[in-house]
Amino acid sequence: GIIIALAANFAVIIIRTSRPSIQLLGWIPGTEIYRDEERVEDAFEIEGVIIMRFNASLYFSNARFLQDRALAAVRNSDQDNVHSFILDCNPINDVDTAGVKMLLELRRDLKKENVTLYLAVCKAAVRDVLKRGGFYEDEGSKYLFVSLHDAVIFAVHGGPRQPSPEQAEVLPPENNDDRDRTTVDDNDTSDSRGYSMALTDADVAISMMNANVDSDDDDDEDGSHDSRVRR
C-alpha cells in the first residue's frame, strides 16, 4: 500500500511538473498590475501584446509544453496584429539547458510570425543560465526587463510598431532617455525576486500611473476601469 501511494504521489508530481499552470495576463487600467484574464473581469487585453505567466521552473520535461502553448496563444489569438509576446518569468526559479534551447527556438519561431519575445522579472540565477546558454547573443539581453510593466511599456511604445491612439492615451511612454535603464544589466545585483537592487526607484518605477489599487488586492476585486484597451 505504501509503495502504491508513493508511486501515485510521484506520478502527480511528474504531471504537475511537465504540465504546470499557465495564465494569459491582462492589465488593470490605471495601475502596473497584471492579472489572469479568465479570473479577473477587470483585466484587459492590451492590443498587439500577449502576456503569459509560466508557473513553474523551466526544465526539459515542460519546455516543449511552454513552447507549444506560447505559439498557440499567438497563432490562435483573436487579435490580428499581435507583435509582442511577453513571458512573465517571476515564478521561474530555475532553468536548465533544455529550457534555454527552447527559449531560443521560441524566439526564432515568433520572429517568423513577426512577433518579438520579451522576458520579464527573471531571477538572477535564471539570467546566469540564459547568458551561458547564448540567449544574450544578438542583443537578446535588451529584451529582458526588471518588471512586467516595463516590458509592456516598451512593447507598446518602443517595439516594432507604433501604438494606436487609444493605447498611447492609456499607456503613456516614459521618457525615452530612461527607457534603456529599465532593461536588465548583465552586472547588476539582484534580490531573490529578480529586481535590480543597483537601480534607483526612479529607474525601476517607470510610467507610474498613480494607482489606487494595491498590488496585494485579491484577484476578484470589483471595480470599473477604462474600456479603451481592447478586452
VOPAGU-2260 file (C-alpha; in pm, 1 decimal, decimal comma):
REM VOPAGU-2260
SITE   aa  ch    i         X         Y         Z
SITE  GLY   A    0       0,0       0,0       0,0
SITE  ILE   A    1     281,5     240,8      85,0
SITE  ILE   A    2     456,9     167,7    -244,5
SITE  ILE   A    3     136,4     233,7    -440,0
SITE  ALA   A    4      81,9     561,9    -253,5
SITE  LEU   A    5     439,0     673,3    -319,0
SITE  ALA   A    6     407,7     582,3    -686,1
SITE  ALA   A    7      81,0     775,2    -713,4
SITE  ASN   A    8     231,8    1082,3    -547,9
SITE  PHE   A    9     534,6    1061,4    -773,5
SITE  ALA   A   10     308,8    1041,2   -1079,1
SITE  VAL   A   11     118,7    1350,6    -964,4
SITE  ILE   A   12     445,9    1541,1    -920,1
SITE  ILE   A   13     560,1    1443,6   -1270,5
SITE  ILE   A   14     229,9    1554,1   -1422,0
SITE  ARG   A   15     231,2    1886,0   -1239,5
SITE  THR   A   16     592,0    1949,5   -1335,1
SITE  SER   A   17     551,0    1857,7   -1701,2
SITE  ARG   A   18     221,4    2044,1   -1746,2
SITE  PRO   A   19     222,7    2336,2   -1499,9
SITE  SER   A   20     -45,7    2600,6   -1491,9
SITE  ILE   A   21     -20,2    2882,9   -1744,1
SITE  GLN   A   22    -217,7    3206,4   -1745,5
SITE  LEU   A   23    -270,6    3477,4   -2000,4
SITE  LEU   A   24    -248,8    3806,8   -1816,4
SITE  GLY   A   25    -439,5    4127,4   -1867,7
SITE  TRP   A   26    -369,9    4477,7   -1744,5
SITE  ILE   A   27    -568,4    4650,3   -1468,8
SITE  PRO   A   28    -604,6    5000,3   -1619,7
SITE  GLY   A   29    -457,8    5283,6   -1415,9
SITE  THR   A   30    -213,1    5051,0   -1240,0
SITE  GLU   A   31     101,3    4845,9   -1301,1
SITE  ILE   A   32     -86,4    4528,8   -1203,1
SITE  TYR   A   33    -147,5    4229,1   -1430,5
SITE  ARG   A   34    -393,2    3950,1   -1352,9
SITE  ASP   A   35    -535,2    3632,6   -1505,2
SITE  GLU   A   36    -775,5    3735,9   -1781,1
SITE  GLU   A   37   -1004,3    3440,0   -1716,9
SITE  ARG   A   38   -1042,8    3504,6   -1344,9
SITE  VAL   A   39   -1042,0    3881,6   -1321,3
SITE  GLU   A   40   -1310,3    4070,0   -1508,1
SITE  ASP   A   41   -1121,5    4398,9   -1492,0
SITE  ALA   A   42    -806,1    4257,2   -1653,3
SITE  PHE   A   43    -792,6    4390,5   -2008,7
SITE  GLU   A   44    -605,1    4255,6   -2307,4
SITE  ILE   A   45    -353,1    4502,4   -2449,9
SITE  GLU   A   46    -381,2    4537,5   -2824,4
SITE  GLY   A   47     -97,7    4362,7   -3005,8
SITE  VAL   A   48      56,9    4219,5   -2688,1
SITE  ILE   A   49      21,6    3872,2   -2536,5
SITE  ILE   A   50     138,0    3827,2   -2176,7
SITE  MET   A   51     185,0    3474,5   -2042,8
SITE  ARG   A   52     283,4    3355,8   -1695,6
SITE  PHE   A   53     452,0    3017,2   -1656,8
SITE  ASN   A   54     405,1    2888,3   -1302,0
SITE  ALA   A   55     699,0    2651,6   -1267,9
SITE  SER   A   56    1070,3    2623,7   -1318,2
SITE  LEU   A   57    1163,1    2557,2   -1679,1
SITE  TYR   A   58    1308,7    2210,5   -1742,7
SITE  PHE   A   59    1337,1    1955,7   -2022,4
SITE  SER   A   60    1013,3    1795,4   -1900,2
SITE  ASN   A   61     797,9    2104,7   -1956,3
SITE  ALA   A   62     993,4    2318,6   -2205,0
SITE  ARG   A   63     808,3    2183,2   -2508,4
SITE  PHE   A   64     476,2    2233,0   -2329,5
SITE  LEU   A   65     550,0    2602,7   -2280,0
SITE  GLN   A   66     670,6    2642,6   -2637,8
SITE  ASP   A   67     354,3    2484,9   -2778,1
SITE  ARG   A   68     128,1    2694,6   -2556,2
SITE  ALA   A   69     311,1    3016,3   -2641,5
SITE  LEU   A   70     292,4    2959,3   -3016,6
SITE  ALA   A   71     -72,0    2853,8   -2990,5
SITE  ALA   A   72    -154,4    3171,5   -2797,6
SITE  VAL   A   73      -6,0    3382,4   -3077,3
SITE  ARG   A   74    -146,5    3185,3   -3368,9
SITE  ASN   A   75    -493,1    3139,4   -3220,0
SITE  SER   A   76    -530,3    3489,5   -3082,3
SITE  ASP   A   77    -843,5    3678,2   -3179,4
SITE  GLN   A   78    -615,3    3975,3   -3241,4
SITE  ASP   A   79    -492,5    4018,3   -3596,8
SITE  ASN   A   80    -197,7    4244,1   -3511,2
SITE  VAL   A   81      -0,1    4061,6   -3241,5
SITE  HIS   A   82     355,1    4197,6   -3243,7
SITE  SER   A   83     484,1    4120,8   -2893,1
SITE  PHE   A   84     489,1    3816,1   -2664,2
SITE  ILE   A   85     590,4    3878,1   -2301,9
SITE  LEU   A   86     678,6    3587,5   -2075,4
SITE  ASP   A   87     637,6    3664,4   -1705,6
SITE  CYS   A   88     929,5    3471,8   -1554,1
SITE  ASN   A   89     865,7    3566,1   -1193,6
SITE  PRO   A   90     754,1    3212,8   -1092,8
SITE  ILE   A   91    1050,8    3051,9   -1273,4
SITE  ASN   A   92    1312,8    2975,3   -1008,0
SITE  ASP   A   93    1542,1    2770,5   -1228,6
SITE  VAL   A   94    1600,9    2677,9   -1591,9
SITE  ASP   A   95    1812,5    2405,2   -1747,4
SITE  THR   A   96    1991,0    2389,7   -2083,5
SITE  ALA   A   97    1684,8    2236,9   -2249,3
SITE  GLY   A   98    1480,6    2532,6   -2127,5
SITE  VAL   A   99    1730,1    2780,8   -2272,1
SITE  LYS   A  100    1733,2    2593,8   -2602,3
SITE  MET   A  101    1354,9    2608,7   -2612,4
SITE  LEU   A  102    1354,7    2984,7   -2548,3
SITE  LEU   A  103    1599,8    3032,6   -2834,2
SITE  GLU   A  104    1373,1    2826,8   -3060,7
SITE  LEU   A  105    1067,9    3016,1   -2938,8
SITE  ARG   A  106    1233,8    3349,3   -3013,7
SITE  ARG   A  107    1318,7    3224,9   -3364,2
SITE  ASP   A  108     967,4    3086,0   -3424,2
SITE  LEU   A  109     799,5    3402,9   -3300,9
SITE  LYS   A  110    1026,9    3612,8   -3521,2
SITE  LYS   A  111     891,5    3420,6   -3820,0
SITE  GLU   A  112     545,7    3535,2   -3709,0
SITE  ASN   A  113     673,4    3896,7   -3685,1
SITE  VAL   A  114     640,9    3876,9   -3306,9
SITE  THR   A  115     910,6    3985,7   -3059,7
SITE  LEU   A  116     980,6    3779,8   -2746,5
SITE  TYR   A  117    1031,9    3967,7   -2418,8
SITE  LEU   A  118    1121,7    3818,7   -2080,2
SITE  ALA   A  119    1025,8    3998,5   -1759,6
SITE  VAL   A  120    1123,0    3957,8   -1392,9
SITE  CYS   A  121    1390,5    3693,2   -1448,5
SITE  LYS   A  122    1571,5    3595,2   -1130,3
SITE  ALA   A  123    1949,9    3628,5   -1119,3
SITE  ALA   A  124    2005,6    3251,6   -1130,1
SITE  VAL   A  125    1785,7    3225,2   -1438,2
SITE  ARG   A  126    1966,5    3510,3   -1611,6
SITE  ASP   A  127    2300,3    3343,1   -1542,8
SITE  VAL   A  128    2185,3    3027,1   -1722,5
SITE  LEU   A  129    2036,7    3229,4   -2008,3
SITE  LYS   A  130    2366,0    3410,5   -2054,5
SITE  ARG   A  131    2570,9    3090,8   -2050,9
SITE  GLY   A  132    2327,5    2929,6   -2292,8
SITE  GLY   A  133    2363,9    3204,2   -2552,8
SITE  PHE   A  134    2029,5    3378,5   -2506,0
SITE  TYR   A  135    2206,7    3714,4   -2465,0
SITE  GLU   A  136    2361,8    3688,2   -2811,3
SITE  ASP   A  137    2214,8    3902,1   -3090,1
SITE  GLU   A  138    2131,0    4167,2   -2828,4
SITE  GLY   A  139    1893,9    3929,8   -2651,4
SITE  SER   A  140    1962,4    4096,2   -2316,0
SITE  LYS   A  141    1790,4    4411,3   -2444,7
SITE  TYR   A  142    1462,7    4222,2   -2432,7
SITE  LEU   A  143    1488,5    4133,8   -2061,7
SITE  PHE   A  144    1308,2    4369,9   -1824,7
SITE  VAL   A  145    1313,7    4413,3   -1449,3
SITE  SER   A  146     934,6    4437,4   -1429,1
SITE  LEU   A  147     638,0    4321,0   -1630,2
SITE  HIS   A  148     506,6    4673,9   -1672,9
SITE  ASP   A  149     842,2    4793,4   -1809,3
SITE  ALA   A  150     823,5    4521,7   -2074,0
SITE  VAL   A  151     467,9    4618,1   -2167,1
SITE  ILE   A  152     551,1    4986,8   -2199,8
SITE  PHE   A  153     848,5    4907,2   -2421,2
SITE  ALA   A  154     649,0    4660,7   -2632,7
SITE  VAL   A  155     374,7    4917,8   -2689,7
SITE  HIS   A  156     592,4    5224,6   -2749,3
SITE  GLY   A  157     942,1    5100,7   -2826,9
SITE  GLY   A  158     868,8    4784,8   -3021,8
SITE  PRO   A  159     837,5    4727,7   -3396,3
SITE  ARG   A  160     501,1    4900,7   -3434,8
SITE  GLN   A  161     351,6    5227,1   -3319,8
SITE  PRO   A  162      70,2    5218,2   -3063,2
SITE  SER   A  163    -283,7    5307,6   -3157,2
SITE  PRO   A  164    -411,5    5646,9   -3034,3
SITE  GLU   A  165    -614,0    5467,1   -2767,0
SITE  GLN   A  166    -310,3    5278,4   -2641,6
SITE  ALA   A  167     -92,7    5589,3   -2643,3
SITE  GLU   A  168    -350,9    5764,6   -2427,9
SITE  VAL   A  169    -394,3    5497,5   -2159,6
SITE  LEU   A  170     -36,7    5361,7   -2164,7
SITE  PRO   A  171     183,4    5673,2   -2194,6
SITE  PRO   A  172     553,1    5613,0   -2258,4
SITE  GLU   A  173     826,5    5703,3   -2016,4
SITE  ASN   A  174    1097,8    5948,8   -2110,4
SITE  ASN   A  175    1294,7    5786,3   -2392,1
SITE  ASP   A  176    1623,6    5875,4   -2221,5
SITE  ASP   A  177    1534,6    5645,3   -1931,1
SITE  ARG   A  178    1391,9    5356,8   -2130,5
SITE  ASP   A  179    1712,5    5156,2   -2171,8
SITE  ARG   A  180    1780,0    5177,7   -1799,2
SITE  THR   A  181    1476,1    4959,1   -1727,7
SITE  THR   A  182    1633,7    4660,7   -1902,3
SITE  VAL   A  183    1839,1    4409,3   -1707,2
SITE  ASP   A  184    2207,1    4486,0   -1665,4
SITE  ASP   A  185    2442,6    4188,9   -1704,9
SITE  ASN   A  186    2635,1    4302,4   -1397,7
SITE  ASP   A  187    2350,1    4408,8   -1172,0
SITE  THR   A  188    2293,4    4286,3    -818,6
SITE  SER   A  189    1951,8    4131,9    -773,1
SITE  ASP   A  190    1741,1    4002,5    -490,0
SITE  SER   A  191    1552,1    3672,8    -491,5
SITE  ARG   A  192    1265,9    3822,7    -691,8
SITE  GLY   A  193    1490,0    3930,7    -975,0
SITE  TYR   A  194    1453,2    4305,5    -929,6
SITE  SER   A  195    1769,4    4506,7    -979,1
SITE  MET   A  196    1899,9    4635,4    -648,0
SITE  ALA   A  197    2150,8    4856,7    -828,9
SITE  LEU   A  198    1878,4    5066,0    -990,4
SITE  THR   A  199    1716,4    5357,0    -812,3
SITE  ASP   A  200    1343,1    5374,6    -750,8
SITE  ALA   A  201    1315,9    5622,6   -1037,2
SITE  ASP   A  202    1485,3    5376,8   -1271,9
SITE  VAL   A  203    1257,8    5087,2   -1191,0
SITE  ALA   A  204     924,2    5261,8   -1147,1
SITE  ILE   A  205     870,4    5394,5   -1499,4
SITE  SER   A  206     533,0    5506,0   -1623,4
SITE  MET   A  207     381,6    5528,6   -1276,5
SITE  MET   A  208      11,7    5595,6   -1311,6
SITE  ASN   A  209     -74,1    5690,7    -951,6
SITE  ALA   A  210    -250,1    5361,4    -897,9
SITE  ASN   A  211    -525,4    5344,3    -641,1
SITE  VAL   A  212    -529,1    4964,9    -645,0
SITE  ASP   A  213    -296,4    4780,2    -406,1
SITE  SER   A  214     -90,2    4508,9    -573,7
SITE  ASP   A  215    -183,4    4274,8    -287,8
SITE  ASP   A  216    -556,5    4304,6    -352,3
SITE  ASP   A  217    -745,7    3985,2    -425,8
SITE  ASP   A  218    -777,9    3878,7    -785,8
SITE  ASP   A  219   -1154,9    3905,6    -759,9
SITE  GLU   A  220   -1157,4    4272,5    -659,2
SITE  ASP   A  221   -1450,8    4462,5    -806,6
SITE  GLY   A  222   -1414,4    4793,6    -988,5
SITE  SER   A  223   -1482,2    4971,6   -1312,4
SITE  HIS   A  224   -1195,8    5073,8   -1538,6
SITE  ASP   A  225   -1133,4    5240,3   -1867,5
SITE  SER   A  226   -1251,5    5017,1   -2151,7
SITE  ARG   A  227   -1041,2    5182,0   -2419,3
SITE  VAL   A  228    -792,3    4897,6   -2407,3
SITE  ARG   A  229    -917,6    4609,7   -2613,5
SITE  ARG   A  230   -1055,8    4325,6   -2397,9
